[in-house]
Amino acid sequence: MPQRRSVPFSIHILTLMAAIMVPLASTLLWLGWRAVDQLEQRDVDQGMSALDAAVVGFLGNGLQVIVLVGQTLGEVPAFSPHVGSTADDERLRQLTAVLRRHPTVDATFVGYPDGRLLYAGRTESFSPARRREFNVPLGDPIVLRVIEGEGASRRDIWRFVGVDGKPGASQSQPSDFDPRQRPWYEAEQKRAPTLTEPYRFAWSNEPGVSVGVPMPNGGVIGFDVSLATLSRLIVQYKLTPNSIILVATGTSDIFIETQPCDAGDATCLPGDEEVRALVRRAAAEAAGRELQRDVQVAGRDYKLIVHPAPPTYGRPFAVAAAVPLEELTAASRVLIERAVIVAGTAVGLAILATLAVSLLLSRSMTRLAAKTQRIRDLDFSDKAPVVSRITEVLRLSEAVERMREGLEVFGHYVSKDLVRQIMRSPGSTGVGGERRDVTVMFTDIEGFSRISEDIAPELLTSRLSRYFEALGAAISGNHGMIDKYIGDSVMAFWNAPELDPDHVVHACRAALQAAAASRALADKWRGRGRPVFRTRFGLHAGPAVVGNVGARERINYTLVGAVANQASRLEGLNKVYGTDILASGEVAGRAKGQLVWRHIDRVVAAGTTEVLEIFEPLGEVATAEAHAPFLACWQTGRVAYGDGRFADAIAHFEAAAALRPGDGPCRVFVARCTDFLRNGRPEGWDGAWRFDSK
């Protein structure tokens, strides 16, 4: 038989391994590079989107709030030009209050058609020269100015008001300042809010814009809005340490931009001023168009991006950024380099391992081939078995040995080799939890048992579904998690499983929105002659254990802790006070700056000894002015009640009830005070109401 050409087994294995590993490693590296490149672009897009949203939020929402404040002040009778200078003190007090509530406002002022100007402004940003010129006292007081008079007798009169609210001595100097000549006063002719181009304020040299809001009876209320806050804001959105971000508007030469890198910092890239000049030109040349391109400045490659922002009160804005590509791709370049090293090492090790295994296998198979050839030749002298660590080769060797022995002794021997493999899975049910601060809400429908007796189960189920849908939308829309439905009740909590730093405020807003949704649904059903649902809410915040609770066969993500019981008690107290929402002092204390609260009572719930402060949320803090008259009467009544002056308390509670007819807490306290006047207050009374039953 002719000799066939063949290739050693080890060469076959090495070739096959190389054919698999090299293309696979190359493909994975290419896919990794593409994925990293796409991730970099996505990071840039997401970063710019976040920056755009932050700038638009600051300029749009922030200035809108300022305009609303101006429109509200314009409706105040004291600001009418017909009132005259007799209302100047009240006007300046209102302007000062605006400064204290809005930290981004540097100054607020009102100009009248006769040229008078009233002004309230901050002094913390005054330069030393300005402080000396106007004799500014220590403590960064608020300056109050009145400019009035005609011709040579026109004067600027100012005084300073410290944190204690006491005004200092008045000072004055001649002035030719005329508010009617200022750009913000154009709002008078336009009869619409006006926003100026950015400029540097005369008294503080801070960059900012002025907003003018026309008043119904003539005159303009103005605000100097500092853009220094925006400058600090955009620093948080830098894509890389040496990236440059700026905000430009119109034809103004004032740019709100990130500060230059410290020249003494070794990580700073040179050419900062050249890059800034390029970004400024690009922002001006974009002319309202989106721009993104790669450029080279000072010997380095940059990604230049310009995004136009929606106009704010007629003023166009643009957000621009220059990002060094070497910083943008630094992390990905390191990853790719490491991936190449790892891939190369893996391919090399795989080839070496394959070479070793192929040589070992090839040598054993060569010996087996030689032994079988001897057996074929009836040569049984080679009794040394082929030893190998490869199971298949070893089995083949054993088979050859048995064949040799059988043929040698004319016997037949079958060797059995039993191999068993035990597969074990460490599968875990994941039962367990973690301690976390949460806010819990309990809801309940008033008189649900009675309502359910009069409605068919199918119809009741349908209405409950619509009701739960309305409440669930408010809860989930404010980052809450519905734990369970208990008949007609809902239990929900915040700050789990996702962390939520503002969980208390979100829970309060959810309760307000859910209560509004419940009332809207009730109005709709009432109009159709159907029974309505009135919902009561209880809110409490505190520590609890949240996680998977239950048996291994069935688990539930829930919370365990006293905070849930307290929320349930607060929900039940609504029945006593005729309220819709009650929250603990823990909740009200954390959300004090976000919502308007009414302190309802100090109580000791049934089965407890601890005094609990309970509060009712009335609305967002923006509605504080609408609630102020009612809260003033209520709080005065509460103080009289706590002091034991029950007749005075009744008068104030009745005054509050007149402002809000049908108010449950007013009714409760009037009845309670009346009983105290008739029967005397309980012995040892400390102002806390104790409940004997739930």
VOTOR-918175 format. One record per residue (C-alpha): y negated, z, x negated; residue number from 1. Coordinates in steps of 0.5 Angstrom, whole numbers. Layout:
N
Y | Z | X | i
Y | Z | X | NUM
...
//
This chain:
694
Y | Z | X | i
0 | 0 | 0 | 1
-7 | -2 | -3 | 2
-12 | 4 | -5 | 3
-17 | 5 | 0 | 4
-24 | 6 | -2 | 5
-26 | 13 | 0 | 6
-32 | 18 | -1 | 7
-31 | 25 | -3 | 8
-31 | 30 | 3 | 9
-37 | 34 | 0 | 10
-41 | 28 | 0 | 11
-40 | 27 | 7 | 12
-42 | 34 | 9 | 13
-48 | 34 | 5 | 14
-50 | 27 | 7 | 15
-49 | 29 | 15 | 16
-53 | 36 | 13 | 17
-59 | 32 | 10 | 18
-59 | 27 | 16 | 19
-60 | 33 | 21 | 20
-64 | 38 | 17 | 21
-70 | 33 | 14 | 22
-71 | 29 | 21 | 23
-71 | 36 | 25 | 24
-75 | 40 | 20 | 25
-80 | 34 | 20 | 26
-81 | 33 | 27 | 27
-82 | 41 | 28 | 28
-87 | 41 | 23 | 29
-91 | 35 | 26 | 30
-90 | 38 | 33 | 31
-93 | 45 | 30 | 32
-99 | 41 | 27 | 33
-100 | 38 | 34 | 34
-99 | 44 | 38 | 35
-104 | 48 | 33 | 36
-109 | 42 | 33 | 37
-109 | 42 | 41 | 38
-109 | 50 | 41 | 39
-115 | 50 | 36 | 40
-119 | 45 | 41 | 41
-117 | 49 | 47 | 42
-120 | 55 | 43 | 43
-126 | 51 | 42 | 44
-127 | 49 | 49 | 45
-125 | 56 | 52 | 46
-130 | 59 | 47 | 47
-135 | 54 | 49 | 48
-134 | 55 | 57 | 49
-134 | 63 | 56 | 50
-141 | 62 | 52 | 51
-143 | 57 | 58 | 52
-141 | 62 | 63 | 53
-145 | 68 | 60 | 54
-151 | 64 | 59 | 55
-151 | 61 | 66 | 56
-150 | 68 | 68 | 57
-155 | 71 | 64 | 58
-161 | 66 | 66 | 59
-158 | 64 | 73 | 60
-156 | 71 | 76 | 61
-160 | 75 | 72 | 62
-167 | 71 | 74 | 63
-164 | 71 | 81 | 64
-164 | 78 | 81 | 65
-171 | 79 | 78 | 66
-174 | 74 | 83 | 67
-171 | 78 | 89 | 68
-174 | 84 | 86 | 69
-181 | 80 | 86 | 70
-180 | 78 | 93 | 71
-178 | 85 | 96 | 72
-184 | 88 | 92 | 73
-188 | 82 | 95 | 74
-186 | 84 | 102 | 75
-189 | 91 | 101 | 76
-195 | 93 | 105 | 77
-198 | 96 | 99 | 78
-198 | 90 | 94 | 79
-202 | 86 | 100 | 80
-209 | 83 | 97 | 81
-212 | 86 | 103 | 82
-211 | 93 | 101 | 83
-215 | 93 | 95 | 84
-215 | 98 | 89 | 85
-214 | 104 | 93 | 86
-206 | 102 | 93 | 87
-207 | 101 | 85 | 88
-203 | 108 | 84 | 89
-197 | 106 | 89 | 90
-197 | 99 | 86 | 91
-196 | 101 | 79 | 92
-191 | 106 | 81 | 93
-187 | 101 | 84 | 94
-188 | 96 | 78 | 95
-186 | 102 | 73 | 96
-180 | 103 | 77 | 97
-178 | 96 | 76 | 98
-178 | 97 | 69 | 99
-173 | 103 | 69 | 100
-168 | 99 | 73 | 101
-168 | 93 | 69 | 102
-168 | 94 | 62 | 103
-168 | 86 | 61 | 104
-175 | 86 | 64 | 105
-181 | 88 | 58 | 106
-186 | 88 | 63 | 107
-188 | 87 | 70 | 108
-195 | 85 | 73 | 109
-198 | 83 | 79 | 110
-204 | 78 | 79 | 111
-209 | 77 | 85 | 112
-214 | 71 | 87 | 113
-220 | 75 | 85 | 114
-217 | 75 | 78 | 115
-215 | 83 | 78 | 116
-209 | 84 | 74 | 117
-204 | 90 | 75 | 118
-199 | 91 | 69 | 119
-193 | 96 | 67 | 120
-190 | 94 | 60 | 121
-185 | 97 | 55 | 122
-188 | 99 | 48 | 123
-181 | 100 | 44 | 124
-182 | 93 | 41 | 125
-189 | 94 | 39 | 126
-191 | 92 | 32 | 127
-194 | 98 | 28 | 128
-200 | 94 | 28 | 129
-200 | 94 | 36 | 130
-199 | 101 | 36 | 131
-205 | 103 | 32 | 132
-209 | 98 | 36 | 133
-207 | 101 | 42 | 134
-206 | 108 | 40 | 135
-199 | 108 | 43 | 136
-197 | 115 | 43 | 137
-190 | 117 | 40 | 138
-183 | 117 | 45 | 139
-184 | 109 | 47 | 140
-188 | 111 | 53 | 141
-190 | 105 | 59 | 142
-197 | 102 | 58 | 143
-200 | 102 | 65 | 144
-206 | 97 | 65 | 145
-211 | 95 | 70 | 146
-216 | 89 | 68 | 147
-222 | 88 | 73 | 148
-229 | 86 | 73 | 149
-233 | 80 | 72 | 150
-236 | 76 | 66 | 151
-239 | 81 | 61 | 152
-237 | 87 | 65 | 153
-229 | 85 | 66 | 154
-225 | 90 | 62 | 155
-218 | 92 | 60 | 156
-217 | 99 | 62 | 157
-210 | 102 | 60 | 158
-206 | 109 | 60 | 159
-199 | 111 | 57 | 160
-194 | 114 | 62 | 161
-188 | 118 | 58 | 162
-181 | 120 | 60 | 163
-184 | 126 | 64 | 164
-188 | 121 | 68 | 165
-195 | 124 | 67 | 166
-200 | 119 | 65 | 167
-204 | 120 | 59 | 168
-212 | 119 | 58 | 169
-215 | 112 | 60 | 170
-217 | 108 | 55 | 171
-221 | 101 | 55 | 172
-224 | 95 | 52 | 173
-227 | 89 | 54 | 174
-223 | 83 | 56 | 175
-223 | 76 | 58 | 176
-216 | 75 | 60 | 177
-215 | 72 | 67 | 178
-208 | 72 | 70 | 179
-210 | 66 | 74 | 180
-210 | 61 | 68 | 181
-203 | 64 | 66 | 182
-197 | 59 | 67 | 183
-193 | 64 | 71 | 184
-199 | 64 | 76 | 185
-197 | 57 | 78 | 186
-193 | 60 | 83 | 187
-199 | 61 | 88 | 188
-200 | 54 | 88 | 189
-192 | 52 | 88 | 190
-191 | 57 | 93 | 191
-184 | 58 | 90 | 192
-182 | 62 | 84 | 193
-184 | 59 | 77 | 194
-181 | 60 | 70 | 195
-185 | 59 | 64 | 196
-182 | 56 | 57 | 197
-180 | 61 | 52 | 198
-185 | 64 | 48 | 199
-187 | 70 | 44 | 200
-190 | 76 | 48 | 201
-197 | 77 | 46 | 202
-196 | 85 | 46 | 203
-189 | 85 | 43 | 204
-188 | 78 | 39 | 205
-181 | 78 | 43 | 206
-178 | 72 | 45 | 207
-178 | 71 | 53 | 208
-180 | 68 | 59 | 209
-185 | 70 | 65 | 210
-183 | 69 | 72 | 211
-188 | 68 | 77 | 212
-186 | 70 | 85 | 213
-191 | 68 | 90 | 214
-193 | 74 | 95 | 215
-194 | 72 | 102 | 216
-201 | 74 | 103 | 217
-203 | 71 | 96 | 218
-203 | 73 | 89 | 219
-197 | 73 | 84 | 220
-192 | 78 | 82 | 221
-190 | 77 | 75 | 222
-184 | 79 | 70 | 223
-184 | 78 | 62 | 224
-176 | 78 | 61 | 225
-174 | 79 | 54 | 226
-169 | 74 | 51 | 227
-167 | 79 | 46 | 228
-161 | 81 | 50 | 229
-159 | 74 | 51 | 230
-159 | 73 | 43 | 231
-155 | 79 | 42 | 232
-150 | 77 | 48 | 233
-149 | 70 | 44 | 234
-147 | 74 | 38 | 235
-140 | 76 | 42 | 236
-138 | 69 | 43 | 237
-139 | 66 | 36 | 238
-132 | 62 | 35 | 239
-132 | 64 | 27 | 240
-136 | 68 | 23 | 241
-140 | 63 | 20 | 242
-141 | 59 | 26 | 243
-148 | 58 | 29 | 244
-150 | 59 | 37 | 245
-157 | 57 | 40 | 246
-160 | 56 | 47 | 247
-165 | 52 | 47 | 248
-170 | 49 | 53 | 249
-174 | 44 | 55 | 250
-180 | 42 | 49 | 251
-181 | 49 | 47 | 252
-180 | 51 | 40 | 253
-177 | 58 | 41 | 254
-170 | 58 | 40 | 255
-165 | 64 | 42 | 256
-160 | 64 | 36 | 257
-155 | 68 | 32 | 258
-158 | 71 | 26 | 259
-157 | 68 | 19 | 260
-151 | 71 | 15 | 261
-153 | 76 | 10 | 262
-154 | 72 | 3 | 263
-151 | 78 | 0 | 264
-144 | 77 | 4 | 265
-139 | 74 | 0 | 266
-136 | 71 | 6 | 267
-143 | 67 | 8 | 268
-143 | 60 | 7 | 269
-149 | 56 | 4 | 270
-153 | 51 | 7 | 271
-155 | 56 | 13 | 272
-162 | 53 | 15 | 273
-160 | 46 | 14 | 274
-154 | 47 | 19 | 275
-159 | 51 | 24 | 276
-164 | 45 | 23 | 277
-159 | 40 | 25 | 278
-156 | 44 | 31 | 279
-164 | 45 | 34 | 280
-165 | 37 | 33 | 281
-158 | 36 | 37 | 282
-160 | 40 | 42 | 283
-167 | 37 | 43 | 284
-164 | 30 | 43 | 285
-158 | 31 | 47 | 286
-163 | 31 | 53 | 287
-158 | 34 | 58 | 288
-152 | 30 | 56 | 289
-146 | 34 | 53 | 290
-145 | 32 | 46 | 291
-139 | 34 | 41 | 292
-138 | 31 | 34 | 293
-136 | 32 | 27 | 294
-141 | 32 | 22 | 295
-142 | 34 | 15 | 296
-148 | 38 | 12 | 297
-149 | 41 | 6 | 298
-142 | 38 | 3 | 299
-138 | 42 | 9 | 300
-135 | 39 | 15 | 301
-138 | 42 | 22 | 302
-136 | 41 | 29 | 303
-142 | 40 | 33 | 304
-142 | 42 | 40 | 305
-148 | 41 | 46 | 306
-147 | 43 | 53 | 307
-152 | 43 | 58 | 308
-153 | 48 | 63 | 309
-155 | 48 | 70 | 310
-163 | 48 | 71 | 311
-166 | 55 | 72 | 312
-172 | 55 | 77 | 313
-173 | 48 | 74 | 314
-172 | 49 | 67 | 315
-167 | 46 | 63 | 316
-163 | 50 | 58 | 317
-158 | 47 | 53 | 318
-152 | 51 | 49 | 319
-151 | 49 | 42 | 320
-146 | 51 | 37 | 321
-144 | 49 | 30 | 322
-137 | 51 | 27 | 323
-135 | 50 | 20 | 324
-128 | 46 | 21 | 325
-125 | 50 | 15 | 326
-126 | 57 | 18 | 327
-124 | 54 | 25 | 328
-117 | 51 | 22 | 329
-116 | 57 | 17 | 330
-111 | 60 | 21 | 331
-108 | 54 | 23 | 332
-108 | 51 | 16 | 333
-104 | 58 | 13 | 334
-99 | 57 | 19 | 335
-98 | 50 | 17 | 336
-97 | 52 | 10 | 337
-93 | 57 | 11 | 338
-89 | 53 | 16 | 339
-88 | 48 | 11 | 340
-85 | 53 | 5 | 341
-81 | 56 | 10 | 342
-78 | 49 | 13 | 343
-77 | 47 | 5 | 344
-74 | 53 | 4 | 345
-69 | 53 | 10 | 346
-67 | 46 | 8 | 347
-66 | 47 | 1 | 348
-62 | 54 | 3 | 349
-58 | 50 | 8 | 350
-56 | 44 | 3 | 351
-54 | 49 | -2 | 352
-50 | 53 | 3 | 353
-47 | 46 | 5 | 354
-45 | 44 | -2 | 355
-42 | 51 | -3 | 356
-38 | 51 | 4 | 357
-36 | 43 | 3 | 358
-34 | 44 | -5 | 359
-30 | 50 | -2 | 360
-27 | 47 | 4 | 361
-26 | 40 | -1 | 362
-22 | 44 | -6 | 363
-17 | 47 | -1 | 364
-16 | 41 | 3 | 365
-14 | 37 | -4 | 366
-9 | 43 | -6 | 367
-6 | 42 | 1 | 368
-6 | 35 | 1 | 369
-2 | 35 | -6 | 370
3 | 40 | -3 | 371
4 | 36 | 3 | 372
5 | 30 | -2 | 373
10 | 34 | -6 | 374
14 | 36 | 1 | 375
14 | 29 | 3 | 376
17 | 28 | -4 | 377
22 | 34 | -3 | 378
19 | 38 | -8 | 379
19 | 45 | -5 | 380
18 | 48 | -12 | 381
10 | 50 | -11 | 382
11 | 56 | -7 | 383
4 | 59 | -8 | 384
0 | 59 | -1 | 385
-7 | 56 | -1 | 386
-12 | 61 | 0 | 387
-18 | 60 | 3 | 388
-24 | 64 | 7 | 389
-24 | 59 | 12 | 390
-20 | 60 | 18 | 391
-18 | 53 | 20 | 392
-16 | 52 | 13 | 393
-12 | 58 | 12 | 394
-8 | 56 | 19 | 395
-7 | 49 | 16 | 396
-4 | 53 | 10 | 397
0 | 57 | 13 | 398
3 | 52 | 17 | 399
4 | 48 | 11 | 400
8 | 54 | 8 | 401
12 | 55 | 14 | 402
14 | 48 | 14 | 403
16 | 48 | 7 | 404
20 | 54 | 8 | 405
24 | 52 | 14 | 406
25 | 45 | 11 | 407
28 | 49 | 5 | 408
32 | 54 | 8 | 409
34 | 49 | 14 | 410
31 | 55 | 19 | 411
25 | 55 | 23 | 412
20 | 60 | 24 | 413
14 | 60 | 28 | 414
8 | 65 | 26 | 415
3 | 67 | 32 | 416
-4 | 69 | 30 | 417
-7 | 73 | 36 | 418
-15 | 73 | 36 | 419
-19 | 76 | 41 | 420
-26 | 77 | 41 | 421
-30 | 82 | 45 | 422
-37 | 80 | 48 | 423
-41 | 86 | 49 | 424
-48 | 85 | 53 | 425
-54 | 90 | 52 | 426
-57 | 88 | 58 | 427
-62 | 94 | 61 | 428
-65 | 95 | 68 | 429
-71 | 97 | 65 | 430
-72 | 104 | 69 | 431
-78 | 108 | 67 | 432
-85 | 108 | 67 | 433
-92 | 110 | 63 | 434
-97 | 115 | 64 | 435
-104 | 112 | 66 | 436
-110 | 113 | 70 | 437
-110 | 110 | 76 | 438
-114 | 109 | 83 | 439
-110 | 110 | 89 | 440
-112 | 108 | 96 | 441
-109 | 110 | 103 | 442
-110 | 106 | 109 | 443
-108 | 108 | 117 | 444
-110 | 105 | 123 | 445
-113 | 110 | 128 | 446
-108 | 111 | 134 | 447
-103 | 106 | 132 | 448
-97 | 110 | 136 | 449
-101 | 109 | 143 | 450
-103 | 102 | 141 | 451
-96 | 100 | 140 | 452
-93 | 103 | 146 | 453
-98 | 98 | 150 | 454
-96 | 92 | 146 | 455
-90 | 88 | 146 | 456
-86 | 89 | 139 | 457
-87 | 81 | 138 | 458
-94 | 81 | 139 | 459
-95 | 87 | 135 | 460
-92 | 85 | 129 | 461
-96 | 78 | 129 | 462
-102 | 82 | 130 | 463
-100 | 87 | 124 | 464
-99 | 81 | 120 | 465
-106 | 78 | 121 | 466
-109 | 85 | 120 | 467
-105 | 86 | 113 | 468
-107 | 79 | 111 | 469
-114 | 81 | 112 | 470
-113 | 88 | 108 | 471
-109 | 85 | 103 | 472
-114 | 79 | 101 | 473
-119 | 85 | 100 | 474
-115 | 89 | 95 | 475
-112 | 83 | 91 | 476
-119 | 80 | 91 | 477
-121 | 86 | 87 | 478
-115 | 87 | 82 | 479
-111 | 92 | 86 | 480
-104 | 92 | 87 | 481
-100 | 93 | 94 | 482
-95 | 98 | 93 | 483
-92 | 98 | 100 | 484
-93 | 98 | 107 | 485
-91 | 104 | 111 | 486
-91 | 102 | 118 | 487
-98 | 101 | 120 | 488
-101 | 104 | 113 | 489
-102 | 101 | 106 | 490
-101 | 104 | 100 | 491
-105 | 100 | 94 | 492
-107 | 102 | 87 | 493
-111 | 100 | 81 | 494
-110 | 99 | 73 | 495
-103 | 98 | 74 | 496
-99 | 94 | 72 | 497
-105 | 90 | 69 | 498
-110 | 94 | 65 | 499
-117 | 95 | 69 | 500
-123 | 98 | 66 | 501
-127 | 98 | 72 | 502
-121 | 100 | 77 | 503
-125 | 105 | 80 | 504
-131 | 101 | 82 | 505
-126 | 95 | 84 | 506
-122 | 100 | 89 | 507
-128 | 102 | 92 | 508
-131 | 95 | 93 | 509
-124 | 93 | 96 | 510
-124 | 99 | 101 | 511
-131 | 97 | 103 | 512
-129 | 89 | 104 | 513
-123 | 91 | 107 | 514
-126 | 96 | 112 | 515
-131 | 90 | 114 | 516
-125 | 85 | 115 | 517
-122 | 90 | 119 | 518
-128 | 91 | 123 | 519
-129 | 83 | 124 | 520
-122 | 83 | 126 | 521
-123 | 88 | 131 | 522
-129 | 85 | 134 | 523
-126 | 78 | 135 | 524
-120 | 82 | 139 | 525
-125 | 86 | 143 | 526
-128 | 79 | 145 | 527
-121 | 77 | 147 | 528
-120 | 83 | 151 | 529
-114 | 86 | 146 | 530
-113 | 93 | 143 | 531
-117 | 93 | 137 | 532
-115 | 97 | 130 | 533
-119 | 102 | 127 | 534
-118 | 103 | 120 | 535
-119 | 109 | 116 | 536
-119 | 109 | 108 | 537
-118 | 115 | 103 | 538
-119 | 114 | 95 | 539
-117 | 118 | 89 | 540
-117 | 117 | 82 | 541
-113 | 121 | 77 | 542
-107 | 121 | 72 | 543
-100 | 118 | 75 | 544
-93 | 115 | 72 | 545
-93 | 108 | 74 | 546
-87 | 104 | 72 | 547
-80 | 102 | 75 | 548
-77 | 107 | 79 | 549
-70 | 107 | 83 | 550
-63 | 106 | 81 | 551
-60 | 101 | 76 | 552
-58 | 97 | 82 | 553
-64 | 97 | 86 | 554
-71 | 99 | 83 | 555
-78 | 99 | 85 | 556
-85 | 98 | 81 | 557
-89 | 104 | 84 | 558
-93 | 110 | 82 | 559
-91 | 118 | 82 | 560
-96 | 123 | 82 | 561
-101 | 128 | 86 | 562
-106 | 123 | 86 | 563
-103 | 119 | 92 | 564
-102 | 125 | 96 | 565
-110 | 127 | 95 | 566
-111 | 120 | 97 | 567
-107 | 121 | 103 | 568
-111 | 127 | 105 | 569
-117 | 124 | 104 | 570
-115 | 118 | 109 | 571
-113 | 124 | 114 | 572
-120 | 127 | 113 | 573
-123 | 121 | 116 | 574
-121 | 123 | 123 | 575
-125 | 130 | 122 | 576
-131 | 127 | 120 | 577
-131 | 120 | 124 | 578
-132 | 116 | 118 | 579
-128 | 110 | 116 | 580
-128 | 111 | 108 | 581
-127 | 118 | 104 | 582
-127 | 118 | 97 | 583
-126 | 124 | 92 | 584
-131 | 127 | 87 | 585
-127 | 124 | 82 | 586
-128 | 117 | 85 | 587
-135 | 118 | 87 | 588
-137 | 120 | 80 | 589
-134 | 114 | 76 | 590
-138 | 109 | 81 | 591
-144 | 113 | 82 | 592
-148 | 107 | 78 | 593
-145 | 101 | 82 | 594
-145 | 104 | 89 | 595
-149 | 108 | 94 | 596
-146 | 115 | 96 | 597
-146 | 120 | 101 | 598
-144 | 127 | 100 | 599
-140 | 129 | 106 | 600
-137 | 136 | 105 | 601
-134 | 141 | 100 | 602
-127 | 142 | 103 | 603
-121 | 146 | 102 | 604
-115 | 142 | 105 | 605
-109 | 145 | 108 | 606
-104 | 147 | 104 | 607
-109 | 148 | 98 | 608
-114 | 152 | 95 | 609
-118 | 148 | 91 | 610
-125 | 146 | 93 | 611
-125 | 138 | 94 | 612
-132 | 134 | 94 | 613
-131 | 128 | 99 | 614
-136 | 122 | 99 | 615
-137 | 116 | 103 | 616
-139 | 110 | 100 | 617
-144 | 106 | 104 | 618
-145 | 100 | 100 | 619
-147 | 96 | 93 | 620
-153 | 99 | 89 | 621
-157 | 93 | 91 | 622
-157 | 96 | 98 | 623
-160 | 103 | 96 | 624
-167 | 102 | 99 | 625
-164 | 100 | 106 | 626
-160 | 107 | 106 | 627
-165 | 111 | 103 | 628
-169 | 114 | 109 | 629
-162 | 116 | 112 | 630
-160 | 119 | 106 | 631
-166 | 123 | 105 | 632
-165 | 126 | 112 | 633
-158 | 127 | 111 | 634
-159 | 130 | 104 | 635
-164 | 135 | 106 | 636
-160 | 137 | 112 | 637
-154 | 138 | 107 | 638
-159 | 143 | 103 | 639
-161 | 147 | 109 | 640
-154 | 147 | 111 | 641
-151 | 150 | 104 | 642
-157 | 155 | 104 | 643
-155 | 158 | 111 | 644
-161 | 155 | 114 | 645
-157 | 152 | 120 | 646
-163 | 151 | 125 | 647
-167 | 147 | 120 | 648
-160 | 143 | 118 | 649
-159 | 141 | 125 | 650
-166 | 138 | 126 | 651
-165 | 134 | 120 | 652
-158 | 132 | 122 | 653
-161 | 130 | 128 | 654
-166 | 126 | 125 | 655
-161 | 122 | 121 | 656
-157 | 121 | 127 | 657
-163 | 118 | 130 | 658
-163 | 113 | 124 | 659
-155 | 112 | 125 | 660
-153 | 113 | 132 | 661
-146 | 115 | 133 | 662
-145 | 117 | 126 | 663
-139 | 122 | 126 | 664
-141 | 127 | 120 | 665
-148 | 128 | 123 | 666
-144 | 130 | 130 | 667
-139 | 134 | 126 | 668
-145 | 138 | 122 | 669
-149 | 139 | 128 | 670
-143 | 142 | 132 | 671
-142 | 146 | 126 | 672
-149 | 149 | 125 | 673
-149 | 150 | 133 | 674
-143 | 154 | 132 | 675
-146 | 158 | 126 | 676
-152 | 160 | 130 | 677
-148 | 162 | 136 | 678
-143 | 166 | 133 | 679
-145 | 167 | 126 | 680
-142 | 164 | 119 | 681
-135 | 167 | 117 | 682
-135 | 172 | 112 | 683
-135 | 170 | 105 | 684
-137 | 163 | 107 | 685
-139 | 159 | 101 | 686
-141 | 152 | 104 | 687
-134 | 150 | 103 | 688
-130 | 148 | 110 | 689
-123 | 150 | 110 | 690
-117 | 146 | 114 | 691
-111 | 150 | 117 | 692
-107 | 144 | 119 | 693
-107 | 137 | 116 | 694
//
